[in-house]
Amino acid sequence: MPETNDDNLLARLAGLDDGGLSDADSWAAVAASEPDHDEEDAEKDQQLDALLDRINQLGDRPAPPAHPEMAPLTDKPAGCLENTFLPTEPASFDDAGLTDSEVEALILKYLLNRGDATGRDIADQLKLPFVLIDELLREIKNEQLVVHRGSAPMNDYQYQLTDVGRERARRYSAHCTYFGSAPVGLQDYIESVTAQSLAGQRPSAENLHAAFEDLLLNKQMLDRLGPAINSGRGLFLFGAPGNGKTSIAERVTGTFGQHIWIPRAIGVDGEIIRLFDPANHEELPLEMNEGIIDQRKIDKRWIRIRRPTIIAGGELTMSSLEVTINTSTGISESPLQLKSNCGTLVIDDFGRQRMSIDELLNRWILPLEKRYDFLNLPNGKKIQVPFDQLIIFSTNLEPRDLVDEAFLRRIPYKIEVADPSEREFRDLFKMMAEKLGFEYSETAIDYLIEEHFERTGRKFRYCHPRDLLLQVRSFCSYKDETAMMTNELFDMAVENYFAVM
């Protein structure tokens, strides 16, 4: 075989042949030489370039209109604080804090209930990357726990349990029937709470005004609420009923930012605790990806929700504050304080719970001070979890009549929600008239205040304008008449509303 130019150059560099060139010249010649490409390689390169161009064109297509409830990854309304925490997709089961056996149990229980499913269906159910699930499915197929029932698109298969796999799935289900999203480790959850903690948020006056823009609060009240919310510690809201204590408490969370990430379930030594609760958590789905491949690589075991505001009233019991297990399914449910982490927990009508006040205070006196709590699991293990929420005690009673000084010291802010002034009362009528479709009548309001409040000695309440106008609107709707403010209609509304008050 004849020598090529490159062979001669390499021989000179190796010292076998100087060929009249110095070492430097030889290296320069090699660096300057272009590799030989045959026609087949060139054609493959052109095909690859064409394919990449096609993918890029598809990725540049305009995205379909987003669902109105879906929010983009960087969505941040004016006046809200931004959350930079983002859970990333695990590269392995070990990276996800899971063992092969734990994932295998979820797969077999899912197939036991489903009958058969593709590998991608299973990955979607467990919220884990398909590449990890596919590898494990191959292994449990080799163990004859599942079989291929048929093929599926994109190099996938339809899987079904064998008799051996069905028997093992039943044994797994006897301990716990859960086969939803793979759980997140407790330590990962603790780190997420730390990253999204209220303690790291410092709501400003702008954040406060944005959160309370739909309520009529005077500057004095906002200036009292601001430091209390900014501290992230507990507070008492007390005052007469109907002055908006619950409405204020519901809007406090909005000052800390729009969303947080929480795991759908937490795993602790084989026990699964469900954390995401559709009854208390509002999901904020991410905007749909514009390209073919989602480059965000988000761990789907986590879900993005609006910062939670959980309200517990007279129905609150001690069991609501502990991990509870459904004995028939073996699935544990997280307590209210865990579900409200990084948000607000409102104890409404404090003093009227089914549990005694002393029980509640003794249960929370340490968590309020230390910012962490201890929970007992069904297997007997005790775990330490974050206690990171703003707790608001809302009551119509005087706080000092309910609790002792030791507990009040741990609730640093006590704010009275006082009755509105006459000017604020009139402004509330203007605000509600616009919302409810009324034409505001100063004459009718003058009559209402003079006849039904000043003459009777009745006190103003923030709820009165809304409730009385709703009475009038309902009556006008019944009569098929245009809603309007008149003396006669206010007389009717007052008679109905204050009949036993």
Contacts in CASP RR format, 6 or more apart in sequence:
PFRMAT RR
TARGET T0000
AUTHOR 0000-0000-0000
METHOD contacts of the structure
MODEL  1
MPETNDDNLLARLAGLDDGGLSDADSWAAVAASEPDHDEEDAEKDQQLDA
LLDRINQLGDRPAPPAHPEMAPLTDKPAGCLENTFLPTEPASFDDAGLTD
SEVEALILKYLLNRGDATGRDIADQLKLPFVLIDELLREIKNEQLVVHRG
SAPMNDYQYQLTDVGRERARRYSAHCTYFGSAPVGLQDYIESVTAQSLAG
QRPSAENLHAAFEDLLLNKQMLDRLGPAINSGRGLFLFGAPGNGKTSIAE
RVTGTFGQHIWIPRAIGVDGEIIRLFDPANHEELPLEMNEGIIDQRKIDK
RWIRIRRPTIIAGGELTMSSLEVTINTSTGISESPLQLKSNCGTLVIDDF
GRQRMSIDELLNRWILPLEKRYDFLNLPNGKKIQVPFDQLIIFSTNLEPR
DLVDEAFLRRIPYKIEVADPSEREFRDLFKMMAEKLGFEYSETAIDYLIE
EHFERTGRKFRYCHPRDLLLQVRSFCSYKDETAMMTNELFDMAVENYFAV
M
5 33 0 8 1.000
6 30 0 8 1.000
6 33 0 8 1.000
8 17 0 8 1.000
8 19 0 8 1.000
9 26 0 8 1.000
9 29 0 8 1.000
9 30 0 8 1.000
9 33 0 8 1.000
10 30 0 8 1.000
11 17 0 8 1.000
12 18 0 8 1.000
12 19 0 8 1.000
12 20 0 8 1.000
12 21 0 8 1.000
12 23 0 8 1.000
12 26 0 8 1.000
13 23 0 8 1.000
13 26 0 8 1.000
13 27 0 8 1.000
13 30 0 8 1.000
21 29 0 8 1.000
37 45 0 8 1.000
55 292 0 8 1.000
58 291 0 8 1.000
58 292 0 8 1.000
59 290 0 8 1.000
59 291 0 8 1.000
59 292 0 8 1.000
61 290 0 8 1.000
61 291 0 8 1.000
62 290 0 8 1.000
63 287 0 8 1.000
63 288 0 8 1.000
63 290 0 8 1.000
64 288 0 8 1.000
66 72 0 8 1.000
66 287 0 8 1.000
66 288 0 8 1.000
67 285 0 8 1.000
69 283 0 8 1.000
69 284 0 8 1.000
69 285 0 8 1.000
70 284 0 8 1.000
70 285 0 8 1.000
70 286 0 8 1.000
70 287 0 8 1.000
70 288 0 8 1.000
71 258 0 8 1.000
71 259 0 8 1.000
71 284 0 8 1.000
71 285 0 8 1.000
71 286 0 8 1.000
71 287 0 8 1.000
72 286 0 8 1.000
72 287 0 8 1.000
73 286 0 8 1.000
73 287 0 8 1.000
73 296 0 8 1.000
75 258 0 8 1.000
75 287 0 8 1.000
76 82 0 8 1.000
76 258 0 8 1.000
77 210 0 8 1.000
77 258 0 8 1.000
78 210 0 8 1.000
79 206 0 8 1.000
79 207 0 8 1.000
79 210 0 8 1.000
80 207 0 8 1.000
80 210 0 8 1.000
80 254 0 8 1.000
80 257 0 8 1.000
80 258 0 8 1.000
81 201 0 8 1.000
81 203 0 8 1.000
81 207 0 8 1.000
81 256 0 8 1.000
81 257 0 8 1.000
82 257 0 8 1.000
83 196 0 8 1.000
83 257 0 8 1.000
83 258 0 8 1.000
83 259 0 8 1.000
83 260 0 8 1.000
83 261 0 8 1.000
84 195 0 8 1.000
85 192 0 8 1.000
85 195 0 8 1.000
85 196 0 8 1.000
85 260 0 8 1.000
85 261 0 8 1.000
86 261 0 8 1.000
86 298 0 8 1.000
87 192 0 8 1.000
87 261 0 8 1.000
87 298 0 8 1.000
87 299 0 8 1.000
87 301 0 8 1.000
87 302 0 8 1.000
88 297 0 8 1.000
88 298 0 8 1.000
88 299 0 8 1.000
89 129 0 8 1.000
89 297 0 8 1.000
89 298 0 8 1.000
89 299 0 8 1.000
89 300 0 8 1.000
90 96 0 8 1.000
90 97 0 8 1.000
90 128 0 8 1.000
90 129 0 8 1.000
90 132 0 8 1.000
90 299 0 8 1.000
92 132 0 8 1.000
93 99 0 8 1.000
93 100 0 8 1.000
93 103 0 8 1.000
93 132 0 8 1.000
93 136 0 8 1.000
96 128 0 8 1.000
96 182 0 8 1.000
96 184 0 8 1.000
96 299 0 8 1.000
96 301 0 8 1.000
97 185 0 8 1.000
97 188 0 8 1.000
98 182 0 8 1.000
98 183 0 8 1.000
100 136 0 8 1.000
100 139 0 8 1.000
102 182 0 8 1.000
102 183 0 8 1.000
102 270 0 8 1.000
103 126 0 8 1.000
103 128 0 8 1.000
103 132 0 8 1.000
103 133 0 8 1.000
103 136 0 8 1.000
103 182 0 8 1.000
104 136 0 8 1.000
104 140 0 8 1.000
104 145 0 8 1.000
105 172 0 8 1.000
106 126 0 8 1.000
106 178 0 8 1.000
106 179 0 8 1.000
106 180 0 8 1.000
106 182 0 8 1.000
107 122 0 8 1.000
107 126 0 8 1.000
107 133 0 8 1.000
107 136 0 8 1.000
107 137 0 8 1.000
107 140 0 8 1.000
108 140 0 8 1.000
108 145 0 8 1.000
108 146 0 8 1.000
108 161 0 8 1.000
108 165 0 8 1.000
108 168 0 8 1.000
108 169 0 8 1.000
108 172 0 8 1.000
109 169 0 8 1.000
109 172 0 8 1.000
109 173 0 8 1.000
109 177 0 8 1.000
109 178 0 8 1.000
109 179 0 8 1.000
110 117 0 8 1.000
110 122 0 8 1.000
110 125 0 8 1.000
110 126 0 8 1.000
110 179 0 8 1.000
110 180 0 8 1.000
111 117 0 8 1.000
111 122 0 8 1.000
111 146 0 8 1.000
111 159 0 8 1.000
111 160 0 8 1.000
111 161 0 8 1.000
111 169 0 8 1.000
112 161 0 8 1.000
112 166 0 8 1.000
112 169 0 8 1.000
112 170 0 8 1.000
112 173 0 8 1.000
113 179 0 8 1.000
114 121 0 8 1.000
115 160 0 8 1.000
115 161 0 8 1.000
116 149 0 8 1.000
116 158 0 8 1.000
116 159 0 8 1.000
116 160 0 8 1.000
117 125 0 8 1.000
117 158 0 8 1.000
117 159 0 8 1.000
118 152 0 8 1.000
118 156 0 8 1.000
118 157 0 8 1.000
118 158 0 8 1.000
118 159 0 8 1.000
119 130 0 8 1.000
119 133 0 8 1.000
119 134 0 8 1.000
119 137 0 8 1.000
119 152 0 8 1.000
119 156 0 8 1.000
119 157 0 8 1.000
119 159 0 8 1.000
120 130 0 8 1.000
120 152 0 8 1.000
120 154 0 8 1.000
120 156 0 8 1.000
122 133 0 8 1.000
122 137 0 8 1.000
122 159 0 8 1.000
123 129 0 8 1.000
123 130 0 8 1.000
123 132 0 8 1.000
123 133 0 8 1.000
123 134 0 8 1.000
125 179 0 8 1.000
125 180 0 8 1.000
125 181 0 8 1.000
126 133 0 8 1.000
126 180 0 8 1.000
126 181 0 8 1.000
126 182 0 8 1.000
127 180 0 8 1.000
127 181 0 8 1.000
127 182 0 8 1.000
127 264 0 8 1.000
127 299 0 8 1.000
127 300 0 8 1.000
127 301 0 8 1.000
128 182 0 8 1.000
128 300 0 8 1.000
128 301 0 8 1.000
134 156 0 8 1.000
137 146 0 8 1.000
137 157 0 8 1.000
137 159 0 8 1.000
140 146 0 8 1.000
141 147 0 8 1.000
141 148 0 8 1.000
141 159 0 8 1.000
144 162 0 8 1.000
144 164 0 8 1.000
144 165 0 8 1.000
145 161 0 8 1.000
145 162 0 8 1.000
145 164 0 8 1.000
145 165 0 8 1.000
145 168 0 8 1.000
146 159 0 8 1.000
146 160 0 8 1.000
146 161 0 8 1.000
146 162 0 8 1.000
146 165 0 8 1.000
147 159 0 8 1.000
147 160 0 8 1.000
147 162 0 8 1.000
148 157 0 8 1.000
148 158 0 8 1.000
148 159 0 8 1.000
148 160 0 8 1.000
149 157 0 8 1.000
149 158 0 8 1.000
149 159 0 8 1.000
149 160 0 8 1.000
150 157 0 8 1.000
150 158 0 8 1.000
151 157 0 8 1.000
151 158 0 8 1.000
152 158 0 8 1.000
161 169 0 8 1.000
175 330 0 8 1.000
176 272 0 8 1.000
176 329 0 8 1.000
176 330 0 8 1.000
176 331 0 8 1.000
177 329 0 8 1.000
177 330 0 8 1.000
177 331 0 8 1.000
178 265 0 8 1.000
178 272 0 8 1.000
178 274 0 8 1.000
178 329 0 8 1.000
178 330 0 8 1.000
178 331 0 8 1.000
180 264 0 8 1.000
180 265 0 8 1.000
181 263 0 8 1.000
181 264 0 8 1.000
181 265 0 8 1.000
181 300 0 8 1.000
181 301 0 8 1.000
182 265 0 8 1.000
182 301 0 8 1.000
183 263 0 8 1.000
183 264 0 8 1.000
183 265 0 8 1.000
183 266 0 8 1.000
183 267 0 8 1.000
183 272 0 8 1.000
183 273 0 8 1.000
183 301 0 8 1.000
184 263 0 8 1.000
184 264 0 8 1.000
184 265 0 8 1.000
184 266 0 8 1.000
184 267 0 8 1.000
184 301 0 8 1.000
184 302 0 8 1.000
185 263 0 8 1.000
185 266 0 8 1.000
185 267 0 8 1.000
185 268 0 8 1.000
186 266 0 8 1.000
186 267 0 8 1.000
186 268 0 8 1.000
186 383 0 8 1.000
186 385 0 8 1.000
188 263 0 8 1.000
189 262 0 8 1.000
189 263 0 8 1.000
189 266 0 8 1.000
189 275 0 8 1.000
190 385 0 8 1.000
190 386 0 8 1.000
192 261 0 8 1.000
192 262 0 8 1.000
192 263 0 8 1.000
192 302 0 8 1.000
193 341 0 8 1.000
193 342 0 8 1.000
193 386 0 8 1.000
193 388 0 8 1.000
194 386 0 8 1.000
196 260 0 8 1.000
196 261 0 8 1.000
196 342 0 8 1.000
197 342 0 8 1.000
197 386 0 8 1.000
197 388 0 8 1.000
198 232 0 8 1.000
198 256 0 8 1.000
198 342 0 8 1.000
198 343 0 8 1.000
198 388 0 8 1.000
198 389 0 8 1.000
198 390 0 8 1.000
199 232 0 8 1.000
199 371 0 8 1.000
199 388 0 8 1.000
201 232 0 8 1.000
201 256 0 8 1.000
201 257 0 8 1.000
202 230 0 8 1.000
203 226 0 8 1.000
203 229 0 8 1.000
203 230 0 8 1.000
203 255 0 8 1.000
203 256 0 8 1.000
205 222 0 8 1.000
205 226 0 8 1.000
207 254 0 8 1.000
207 255 0 8 1.000
207 256 0 8 1.000
207 257 0 8 1.000
208 222 0 8 1.000
208 225 0 8 1.000
208 226 0 8 1.000
208 229 0 8 1.000
208 255 0 8 1.000
209 222 0 8 1.000
210 254 0 8 1.000
210 255 0 8 1.000
211 251 0 8 1.000
211 252 0 8 1.000
211 253 0 8 1.000
211 254 0 8 1.000
211 255 0 8 1.000
212 222 0 8 1.000
212 225 0 8 1.000
212 248 0 8 1.000
212 251 0 8 1.000
214 251 0 8 1.000
215 244 0 8 1.000
215 247 0 8 1.000
215 248 0 8 1.000
215 251 0 8 1.000
216 420 0 8 1.000
216 424 0 8 1.000
216 427 0 8 1.000
216 428 0 8 1.000
216 431 0 8 1.000
216 462 0 8 1.000
217 225 0 8 1.000
217 248 0 8 1.000
218 424 0 8 1.000
221 415 0 8 1.000
221 417 0 8 1.000
224 413 0 8 1.000
224 415 0 8 1.000
225 248 0 8 1.000
225 252 0 8 1.000
225 415 0 8 1.000
227 413 0 8 1.000
228 234 0 8 1.000
228 235 0 8 1.000
228 412 0 8 1.000
228 413 0 8 1.000
228 415 0 8 1.000
229 252 0 8 1.000
229 255 0 8 1.000
229 256 0 8 1.000
229 390 0 8 1.000
231 412 0 8 1.000
231 413 0 8 1.000
232 390 0 8 1.000
233 368 0 8 1.000
233 390 0 8 1.000
233 411 0 8 1.000
233 412 0 8 1.000
233 413 0 8 1.000
234 368 0 8 1.000
234 390 0 8 1.000
234 391 0 8 1.000
234 392 0 8 1.000
234 393 0 8 1.000
234 410 0 8 1.000
234 411 0 8 1.000
234 412 0 8 1.000
234 413 0 8 1.000
235 390 0 8 1.000
235 391 0 8 1.000
235 392 0 8 1.000
235 393 0 8 1.000
235 411 0 8 1.000
235 412 0 8 1.000
235 413 0 8 1.000
235 414 0 8 1.000
235 415 0 8 1.000
236 392 0 8 1.000
236 393 0 8 1.000
236 394 0 8 1.000
236 395 0 8 1.000
236 399 0 8 1.000
236 408 0 8 1.000
236 411 0 8 1.000
236 413 0 8 1.000
236 414 0 8 1.000
236 415 0 8 1.000
237 245 0 8 1.000
237 248 0 8 1.000
237 249 0 8 1.000
237 392 0 8 1.000
237 393 0 8 1.000
237 394 0 8 1.000
237 395 0 8 1.000
237 415 0 8 1.000
237 417 0 8 1.000
238 245 0 8 1.000
238 394 0 8 1.000
238 395 0 8 1.000
238 396 0 8 1.000
238 397 0 8 1.000
238 398 0 8 1.000
238 399 0 8 1.000
238 414 0 8 1.000
238 415 0 8 1.000
238 416 0 8 1.000
238 417 0 8 1.000
239 245 0 8 1.000
239 395 0 8 1.000
239 396 0 8 1.000
239 416 0 8 1.000
239 417 0 8 1.000
239 418 0 8 1.000
240 396 0 8 1.000
240 417 0 8 1.000
240 419 0 8 1.000
240 459 0 8 1.000
240 461 0 8 1.000
241 396 0 8 1.000
241 461 0 8 1.000
242 461 0 8 1.000
242 462 0 8 1.000
242 463 0 8 1.000
243 417 0 8 1.000
243 418 0 8 1.000
243 419 0 8 1.000
243 420 0 8 1.000
243 461 0 8 1.000
243 462 0 8 1.000
243 463 0 8 1.000
244 417 0 8 1.000
244 462 0 8 1.000
244 463 0 8 1.000
245 394 0 8 1.000
245 395 0 8 1.000
245 417 0 8 1.000
246 311 0 8 1.000
246 346 0 8 1.000
246 348 0 8 1.000
246 394 0 8 1.000
248 417 0 8 1.000
249 309 0 8 1.000
249 311 0 8 1.000
249 344 0 8 1.000
249 346 0 8 1.000
249 348 0 8 1.000
249 392 0 8 1.000
249 394 0 8 1.000
250 309 0 8 1.000
250 311 0 8 1.000
250 346 0 8 1.000
252 309 0 8 1.000
252 344 0 8 1.000
252 390 0 8 1.000
252 392 0 8 1.000
253 307 0 8 1.000
253 308 0 8 1.000
253 309 0 8 1.000
253 343 0 8 1.000
253 344 0 8 1.000
253 390 0 8 1.000
254 307 0 8 1.000
256 307 0 8 1.000
256 342 0 8 1.000
256 343 0 8 1.000
257 307 0 8 1.000
258 284 0 8 1.000
258 306 0 8 1.000
258 307 0 8 1.000
259 284 0 8 1.000
259 304 0 8 1.000
259 305 0 8 1.000
259 306 0 8 1.000
259 307 0 8 1.000
260 304 0 8 1.000
260 305 0 8 1.000
260 307 0 8 1.000
260 308 0 8 1.000
260 342 0 8 1.000
260 343 0 8 1.000
261 302 0 8 1.000
261 303 0 8 1.000
261 304 0 8 1.000
261 305 0 8 1.000
262 275 0 8 1.000
262 276 0 8 1.000
262 281 0 8 1.000
262 302 0 8 1.000
262 303 0 8 1.000
262 305 0 8 1.000
262 341 0 8 1.000
262 342 0 8 1.000
263 275 0 8 1.000
263 276 0 8 1.000
263 301 0 8 1.000
263 302 0 8 1.000
263 303 0 8 1.000
264 274 0 8 1.000
264 275 0 8 1.000
264 276 0 8 1.000
264 301 0 8 1.000
264 302 0 8 1.000
264 303 0 8 1.000
265 272 0 8 1.000
265 273 0 8 1.000
265 274 0 8 1.000
265 275 0 8 1.000
265 276 0 8 1.000
265 301 0 8 1.000
266 272 0 8 1.000
266 273 0 8 1.000
266 275 0 8 1.000
266 334 0 8 1.000
267 273 0 8 1.000
268 377 0 8 1.000
268 381 0 8 1.000
268 383 0 8 1.000
269 377 0 8 1.000
269 379 0 8 1.000
269 381 0 8 1.000
270 379 0 8 1.000
271 332 0 8 1.000
271 377 0 8 1.000
271 378 0 8 1.000
271 379 0 8 1.000
271 381 0 8 1.000
272 331 0 8 1.000
272 332 0 8 1.000
273 323 0 8 1.000
273 332 0 8 1.000
273 333 0 8 1.000
273 334 0 8 1.000
273 338 0 8 1.000
273 377 0 8 1.000
274 331 0 8 1.000
274 332 0 8 1.000
274 333 0 8 1.000
274 334 0 8 1.000
275 334 0 8 1.000
275 338 0 8 1.000
275 339 0 8 1.000
276 303 0 8 1.000
276 305 0 8 1.000
277 333 0 8 1.000
277 334 0 8 1.000
277 339 0 8 1.000
280 308 0 8 1.000
280 310 0 8 1.000
280 336 0 8 1.000
280 339 0 8 1.000
280 340 0 8 1.000
281 303 0 8 1.000
281 305 0 8 1.000
281 306 0 8 1.000
281 308 0 8 1.000
281 339 0 8 1.000
282 305 0 8 1.000
282 306 0 8 1.000
283 303 0 8 1.000
283 304 0 8 1.000
283 305 0 8 1.000
284 304 0 8 1.000
284 305 0 8 1.000
284 306 0 8 1.000
285 304 0 8 1.000
286 296 0 8 1.000
286 298 0 8 1.000
286 304 0 8 1.000
289 295 0 8 1.000
289 296 0 8 1.000
307 342 0 8 1.000
307 343 0 8 1.000
307 344 0 8 1.000
308 339 0 8 1.000
308 340 0 8 1.000
308 341 0 8 1.000
308 342 0 8 1.000
308 343 0 8 1.000
308 344 0 8 1.000
309 340 0 8 1.000
309 343 0 8 1.000
309 344 0 8 1.000
309 346 0 8 1.000
310 336 0 8 1.000
310 339 0 8 1.000
310 340 0 8 1.000
310 344 0 8 1.000
310 345 0 8 1.000
310 346 0 8 1.000
311 346 0 8 1.000
311 348 0 8 1.000
312 320 0 8 1.000
312 336 0 8 1.000
312 345 0 8 1.000
312 346 0 8 1.000
312 347 0 8 1.000
312 348 0 8 1.000
313 347 0 8 1.000
313 348 0 8 1.000
313 349 0 8 1.000
313 352 0 8 1.000
313 353 0 8 1.000
314 348 0 8 1.000
314 349 0 8 1.000
314 352 0 8 1.000
314 353 0 8 1.000
314 354 0 8 1.000
315 353 0 8 1.000
315 354 0 8 1.000
316 336 0 8 1.000
316 347 0 8 1.000
316 353 0 8 1.000
316 354 0 8 1.000
316 355 0 8 1.000
316 360 0 8 1.000
317 353 0 8 1.000
317 354 0 8 1.000
317 355 0 8 1.000
318 355 0 8 1.000
318 359 0 8 1.000
318 360 0 8 1.000
318 363 0 8 1.000
320 335 0 8 1.000
320 336 0 8 1.000
321 335 0 8 1.000
321 336 0 8 1.000
321 337 0 8 1.000
321 363 0 8 1.000
321 364 0 8 1.000
322 335 0 8 1.000
322 375 0 8 1.000
322 376 0 8 1.000
323 332 0 8 1.000
323 333 0 8 1.000
323 334 0 8 1.000
323 335 0 8 1.000
323 375 0 8 1.000
323 376 0 8 1.000
323 377 0 8 1.000
323 378 0 8 1.000
324 332 0 8 1.000
324 333 0 8 1.000
324 335 0 8 1.000
325 331 0 8 1.000
325 332 0 8 1.000
325 333 0 8 1.000
325 378 0 8 1.000
326 332 0 8 1.000
326 333 0 8 1.000
330 378 0 8 1.000
332 377 0 8 1.000
332 378 0 8 1.000
335 375 0 8 1.000
336 345 0 8 1.000
337 345 0 8 1.000
337 367 0 8 1.000
337 373 0 8 1.000
337 387 0 8 1.000
337 389 0 8 1.000
338 375 0 8 1.000
338 385 0 8 1.000
340 389 0 8 1.000
341 386 0 8 1.000
341 387 0 8 1.000
341 388 0 8 1.000
341 389 0 8 1.000
342 388 0 8 1.000
342 389 0 8 1.000
343 388 0 8 1.000
343 389 0 8 1.000
343 390 0 8 1.000
344 389 0 8 1.000
344 390 0 8 1.000
344 391 0 8 1.000
344 392 0 8 1.000
345 389 0 8 1.000
345 390 0 8 1.000
345 391 0 8 1.000
345 392 0 8 1.000
346 391 0 8 1.000
346 392 0 8 1.000
346 394 0 8 1.000
347 353 0 8 1.000
347 360 0 8 1.000
347 391 0 8 1.000
347 392 0 8 1.000
347 393 0 8 1.000
347 394 0 8 1.000
348 394 0 8 1.000
349 394 0 8 1.000
349 395 0 8 1.000
349 396 0 8 1.000
350 357 0 8 1.000
350 393 0 8 1.000
350 394 0 8 1.000
350 395 0 8 1.000
350 397 0 8 1.000
350 402 0 8 1.000
351 357 0 8 1.000
351 395 0 8 1.000
351 397 0 8 1.000
351 402 0 8 1.000
353 360 0 8 1.000
357 402 0 8 1.000
357 403 0 8 1.000
361 403 0 8 1.000
361 407 0 8 1.000
364 391 0 8 1.000
365 406 0 8 1.000
365 407 0 8 1.000
365 410 0 8 1.000
366 373 0 8 1.000
367 373 0 8 1.000
367 387 0 8 1.000
368 387 0 8 1.000
368 391 0 8 1.000
368 410 0 8 1.000
368 411 0 8 1.000
369 410 0 8 1.000
370 387 0 8 1.000
371 386 0 8 1.000
371 387 0 8 1.000
371 388 0 8 1.000
372 384 0 8 1.000
372 385 0 8 1.000
372 386 0 8 1.000
372 387 0 8 1.000
373 384 0 8 1.000
373 385 0 8 1.000
373 386 0 8 1.000
373 387 0 8 1.000
374 382 0 8 1.000
374 383 0 8 1.000
374 384 0 8 1.000
374 385 0 8 1.000
375 382 0 8 1.000
375 383 0 8 1.000
375 385 0 8 1.000
376 382 0 8 1.000
377 383 0 8 1.000
391 411 0 8 1.000
393 399 0 8 1.000
393 411 0 8 1.000
395 402 0 8 1.000
399 408 0 8 1.000
399 411 0 8 1.000
399 414 0 8 1.000
400 408 0 8 1.000
408 414 0 8 1.000
419 459 0 8 1.000
419 460 0 8 1.000
419 461 0 8 1.000
419 462 0 8 1.000
420 428 0 8 1.000
420 460 0 8 1.000
420 461 0 8 1.000
420 462 0 8 1.000
421 460 0 8 1.000
422 449 0 8 1.000
422 460 0 8 1.000
424 460 0 8 1.000
425 449 0 8 1.000
425 460 0 8 1.000
425 464 0 8 1.000
425 465 0 8 1.000
426 445 0 8 1.000
426 449 0 8 1.000
428 462 0 8 1.000
428 464 0 8 1.000
428 465 0 8 1.000
428 466 0 8 1.000
429 440 0 8 1.000
429 445 0 8 1.000
429 465 0 8 1.000
429 469 0 8 1.000
430 440 0 8 1.000
431 465 0 8 1.000
432 438 0 8 1.000
432 465 0 8 1.000
432 466 0 8 1.000
432 469 0 8 1.000
433 439 0 8 1.000
433 440 0 8 1.000
433 469 0 8 1.000
433 485 0 8 1.000
434 440 0 8 1.000
436 469 0 8 1.000
436 470 0 8 1.000
436 473 0 8 1.000
436 483 0 8 1.000
437 473 0 8 1.000
437 483 0 8 1.000
438 469 0 8 1.000
438 472 0 8 1.000
438 473 0 8 1.000
438 483 0 8 1.000
438 484 0 8 1.000
438 485 0 8 1.000
439 484 0 8 1.000
439 485 0 8 1.000
440 485 0 8 1.000
441 484 0 8 1.000
441 485 0 8 1.000
441 486 0 8 1.000
444 485 0 8 1.000
444 486 0 8 1.000
444 487 0 8 1.000
444 490 0 8 1.000
445 485 0 8 1.000
447 487 0 8 1.000
447 490 0 8 1.000
448 468 0 8 1.000
448 487 0 8 1.000
448 490 0 8 1.000
448 494 0 8 1.000
451 487 0 8 1.000
451 491 0 8 1.000
452 458 0 8 1.000
452 490 0 8 1.000
452 494 0 8 1.000
452 498 0 8 1.000
453 459 0 8 1.000
453 460 0 8 1.000
458 498 0 8 1.000
467 497 0 8 1.000
468 490 0 8 1.000
468 493 0 8 1.000
468 494 0 8 1.000
468 497 0 8 1.000
469 485 0 8 1.000
469 493 0 8 1.000
471 492 0 8 1.000
471 493 0 8 1.000
471 496 0 8 1.000
471 497 0 8 1.000
472 483 0 8 1.000
472 484 0 8 1.000
472 485 0 8 1.000
472 489 0 8 1.000
472 490 0 8 1.000
472 492 0 8 1.000
472 493 0 8 1.000
473 483 0 8 1.000
475 489 0 8 1.000
475 492 0 8 1.000
475 493 0 8 1.000
476 482 0 8 1.000
476 483 0 8 1.000
476 484 0 8 1.000
476 489 0 8 1.000
477 483 0 8 1.000
END
